[in-house]
Amino acid sequence: MGALPYIFAFAILIATSTFLRLLYILPAFNPTKPTPRAKGQPTRLLIVLGSGGHTAEMLSLLHTLDPTLYTHRSYVVSSGDEFSALKAIEFENALASKHEESEQKDKHLLSTYDISVVPRAREIHQPLLTTPWSSLRCLLACFAILQTSATQQTSTIAHAKRDYMRNSMRTFRYTYPDLIIANGPATAVLIIVASLMLRFFGIRGTRGKMRTVYVESWARVSTLSLSGKILRAGGMVNRMLVQWDTLAKRGQGEFRGALVR
């Protein structure tokens, strides 16, 4: 008979195992409820900032964010996007001022943030021939961000922080993000793909982590963006939110009203 039947059977076994594993980890096929968390419990939120309008929309929909629920925020920006990095710092400064009084009353509250930079998945007018290479560089950087503890990342940020923030970095060690929220750029797709790959291989510490929420741009009225189409077709996100009822009626996502102001 030779070895061919055994090779064929082994290939079928690998393909079946891979398929079943994907069904287990993909949120669309195996929806799970988030783990209940007490207020003030260390929780890491990863926020993907696109550029320009994407960044403005993301920070707008986060205007009611409660830092006592998401005690550490990790912002991801693309290389060369100083605008988004500065906007994230402005947002955090405003958040700190807004909640300063409550933080003084609640001394156990510890709140921090960090900003990480990844290579662009694709530059404007970049030839399609070189896009796979730049996307791979971005994907590898996304793996590093997801696996690097937040305390190590915050210690590398150059801008000033409050004393209670420095104390919190010595107290807690945030691991994989508890929640990832994104709204459009190619970097968002690669971050989510990287999180799924880590879960696919059962990397220690990923269980119950890296739930994902994708918010389609307010500008998308009748069709999803390319990122939205990829994530929805692959069943890669826990929740797909759209900001127009016309999309929801077509089964393209959940409609919870306009989320940007």
N, C-alpha and C positions, 0 to 999 in steps of 0.2 A: 504493500500500500504506500510505503514511503512516508515522509514527514508532512506532506501537503495537507492531509485531513486534520492533523493536529494543529498546524499553523492556522488553518481556516477556523477551527473550533476556538482556538485561543483568541483570534481576532474578533470573533463574534462575542466571546465572553467580555473582552475589553470594551467593545462598543456598547454592549448592553449595560455594563457597569457604569460607564461614563454617562450614558443616557439617563439611567436611574438616579445617578448622583446629581445631574443637572436638574432633574425634576424635583429633587429634594431641596436644593439650595435656591432655585429661582423663585422669587417671591410670588409671581403670578400663578405658579403651579402648586406652591405649598405655603399659603398665607399663614402667618403666625402673629399672635398678639405681642406687643412690646412688653418687656419686663417692667412691672410696677416699680416706681422709684419714689423715695421719700424726698420732700422738698429739702434742698441743700445737699443732697447726696452727690458726690462728685460725678459729673456727667459731661462728656466731651461732645460738642457739636462741631462738625466739619462743614464749612460753608465755601462753596466754589463760586468765585467771582469771575465773571467773563471779562468784559471791558465795556466802557461807555454805558450804553443803555442797559445791558445785562446787569452790570454792577449797581446802577441806580435802582433798577427794579428789585434786585435782591435785598438791598439795604432798606428799601421802602417797605417790603413785606415783612421785614424783621423789626419794624419800629416798635412793636409791642413786646419784644423779646424780654423774658424775665431771667436775669442772670442767676437767680436763686434756683432755677430749674436746669439751666444749662451753664454750669459753673466754669467751664472752659470752652472758649471758641477758637477753632483753628480755621484761619482763612487761607485759601489757596488762590494764588494769582499767577498769571502767565508772565514769563520773562519780558521785560520792557514795559510792563503795564504799571507804571508808577502811580497813575491816577487811581487805580483800584486799591492799591496798598495804602495810599494816603486817605482815601475815603473810608477804609476799614478802621484806620487809626482815629479819624474824626468820629466815626460811629461809636467806637469804644469809649472815647473820651466823653461823648454825650451820654452814653449809657452809664458810665461811672458817676457823672454829675447827677443824673436823674435818680439814681438809686443810692446816692451817698448817705442820705438821712436814714434810710432803712438799714443800710449796711452798718452804720454806727450803732443802731439799736440791736442788731443781730451780729454779735462779735464772732460767731462761729462761721459766718458766711465767708467763703473764699472764692474769689473770682479772678480768672486770668484769661489771657488770649495770646495767640501767636500768629505770625504771618509767614507762610512758606511760598517759595517761588518754584515753578516747574517750567521746563522748556515748552515753547508753544507747540501744540500738536500740528499746526499748519499755519505758516505765515500767509499774509495776504498776497495773492498772485503767485504763490509757490507752485511749481510744477507738480502735477499729480505723481510723476515718477519718483520724486523724492519724499512724498508724503508718508509712505510706510516707515521710512527711517526716522523721520522727526516724530511720528506718532509713537514709535517704539521707545525713543528717548523719553518722551513724556510719560509713557506707561511705567517705565522703570522708576522714574522720579515719583510717580504716584504711589508705587509700592513702598518706597522709602518713607514717604510722608505718613502713610497709614500705619507703618510699623514702628515709627519713631515715637517714643513717649513724649507727651506734650510738655513735661517738665524740662526735658532736655532742649526742646525747641524754644521754649520761652526764654531760656537762659541765654539764647543767642541773639535775641532782639535788642536793637541798639537804643530804642527810644525809652524814655523814663516811665517807670511804673510806680504805683503806690506801695508803701511798706507792706500793707496786708497782702499784696500780690506776691511780693518776694517771699513772705512767710509761707504763703500757700504752696509755692513751688518747692519748698523744702519739706512740706508736709505730705503732699499727695503726688502720686505718679499716675498720670492718665495714660492708658494704653490705646487700644483701637477706639476709633470714634464710636459713640453710641448711635449717633444719627448723622447722616450725610444729606445735605440739602443743596440742590442745584437747579439752574434755570436756563440752560441753553448751550453754552460753548462746548466745543469738542473735548476740552479738558474734563468736563463733567462726565461725559461718556466714559472716558478712560479711567477716571477715578472710580466709577461704579464698576467697570469691568475688573479693575484691580481688586476691589473689595470682594467681588464674586469669586475670583480666582483663589484668593486667600481662603475663603470659606470652602471652596471646592476641594482643596487639598487638606482641609481640616487643620489649618495652622492653629497651634495652641493659643487660646485667648480670644478667638474670633466667634465663639459660640454666643449667640444672643446679641452680637455687636453689629455695627455698620448697617442698620436699617436705612432705607433710602426714600427720599421724597423728591420728586421732580416736579417743578412748577413751570408750566409752559408760559412763554412770554405773553404779556398782555397784547402785543401786536399781532399774535396769531389768532385770527378770528375764525377762519374756516378750515385751515389745515394745520397739522403739527409741523414743527420745525424738523430738520433732518435728525437732530439729536433726539427729539421726542419720538420720532418714528422708529428709530433704531432701538431705543430703550423699551418702547411699548411692544414692538414686534418680538423682541427677545424676552419679554416678561421679566425685565431686570430690576424693576423698582417696586417697592412696597406700595407706594401711592403715586399716582400720576394726576396732578391737579391742573385743570385748565381754567382760564379766566373768562371764557365766553360760553354761554349756554348752548350755542350752536354746535360746538365741539362735543359737549357732553351728550347731546341728543344723538350724535353720530357714534356714540360709544368710544370716544377718544380719550376719556378721562373723567375725573370727578369735578363737578362744578360747585364751588363754594363761594361764588361771587368774585368780584374783582379784588385781588389781594394786594394790589399796589395802590397807593394814594397819591 
